[in-house]
Amino acid sequence: MGAQKGKDLLLKLDMGAGFQTVAGLRTKRIAFNAETVEITDAESAGRWRELLGGAGVQRASISGTGIFKDAASDAAIRQLFFEGRIAVFEMTVPDFGRIAGPFQVTALEYSGEHNGEVTFEAALESAGALAFAAI
């Protein structure tokens, strides 16, 4: 994967009539993690740690910072947070693929300077199996 424009990393929310880009995000980040299950015992070769493949829990975290540019995005993210609902999001990573699945908005912060715009920061955690499609 060569150099890409940051603006092409997109976060979209399924609003019922297909995916719509969450407007105003200036920075976006997705991270994948997998827990390990250690199975080291007294007979492990050379006392090296051994792991059980495919046994740990996998998860994805998405975060973003920006300004809300439309009332629909603002209302949808805010409503998901306050209701604690899980919704389907899609993240597009240029020259990599699209990751889609259920996420819960786990953090929502607003901030602003007296001589600047109001910004927000949101964090999402995966809440089920994710689908990957190469692009």
ZAMARGU-4260 file (C-alpha; in steps of 0.2 Angstrom, whole numbers, plus 5000, padded with zeros to 4 digits):
<rodrens>
0) 5000/5000/5000 | 5008/5016/4994 | 5005/5034/5001 | 4986/5038/5002 | 4976/5054/5006
5) 4969/5054/5024 | 4953/5061/5018 | 4950/5044/5009 | 4949/5035/5025 | 4930/5035/5027
10) 4918/5031/5042 | 4900/5027/5037 | 4885/5023/5047 | 4870/5013/5040 | 4856/5025/5042
15) 4843/5012/5036 | 4844/5017/5017 | 4862/5012/5015 | 4879/5019/5022 | 4881/5037/5024
20) 4898/5046/5028 | 4899/5053/5045 | 4901/5071/5040 | 4915/5082/5047 | 4928/5069/5053
25) 4945/5077/5051 | 4955/5062/5059 | 4950/5044/5059 | 4958/5028/5066 | 4955/5010/5066
30) 4964/4997/5076 | 4963/4978/5076 | 4968/4968/5092 | 4968/4950/5096 | 4970/4942/5114
35) 4982/4928/5116 | 4978/4912/5125 | 4994/4905/5133 | 4996/4886/5134 | 5015/4886/5140
40) 5018/4871/5152 | 5033/4862/5160 | 5036/4853/5144 | 5037/4868/5132 | 5053/4868/5122
45) 5066/4878/5130 | 5054/4886/5141 | 5047/4897/5127 | 5030/4903/5128 | 5017/4894/5118
50) 5001/4901/5111 | 4985/4893/5106 | 4981/4899/5088 | 4963/4905/5085 | 4957/4905/5103
55) 4958/4923/5108 | 4945/4936/5107 | 4947/4948/5092 | 4941/4966/5092 | 4942/4982/5082
60) 4941/5000/5089 | 4937/5015/5078 | 4940/5033/5084 | 4938/5050/5075 | 4939/5068/5078
65) 4931/5082/5069 | 4917/5094/5067 | 4899/5090/5064 | 4894/5097/5047 | 4876/5091/5046
70) 4862/5088/5059 | 4859/5070/5053 | 4877/5064/5057 | 4877/5073/5074 | 4859/5067/5079
75) 4863/5049/5074 | 4880/5047/5083 | 4873/5056/5099 | 4857/5045/5099 | 4867/5029/5097
80) 4878/5035/5112 | 4864/5040/5124 | 4853/5024/5119 | 4868/5013/5120 | 4862/5005/5104
85) 4873/4995/5092 | 4873/5000/5074 | 4882/4994/5058 | 4897/5005/5053 | 4908/5003/5038
90) 4926/5009/5037 | 4935/5011/5021 | 4954/5010/5021 | 4961/5015/5003 | 4970/5001/4994
95) 4966/4989/5009 | 4947/4986/5010 | 4931/4989/5018 | 4927/4983/5036 | 4909/4983/5041
100) 4899/4976/5056 | 4891/4981/5072 | 4899/4994/5083 | 4894/5003/5099 | 4898/5021/5102
105) 4908/5020/5118 | 4914/5038/5120 | 4908/5055/5114 | 4916/5071/5118 | 4913/5089/5113
110) 4926/5103/5115 | 4929/5121/5109 | 4939/5136/5111 | 4931/5153/5113 | 4937/5159/5096
115) 4935/5143/5087 | 4923/5129/5081 | 4915/5116/5092 | 4924/5099/5089 | 4919/5081/5094
120) 4928/5065/5097 | 4920/5048/5096 | 4926/5031/5100 | 4918/5015/5094 | 4921/4997/5099
125) 4916/4981/5089 | 4901/4972/5095 | 4901/4956/5084 | 4909/4948/5069 | 4916/4960/5056
130) 4916/4958/5037 | 4931/4962/5026 | 4930/4966/5008 | 4946/4970/4998 | 4946/4985/4986
</rodrens>
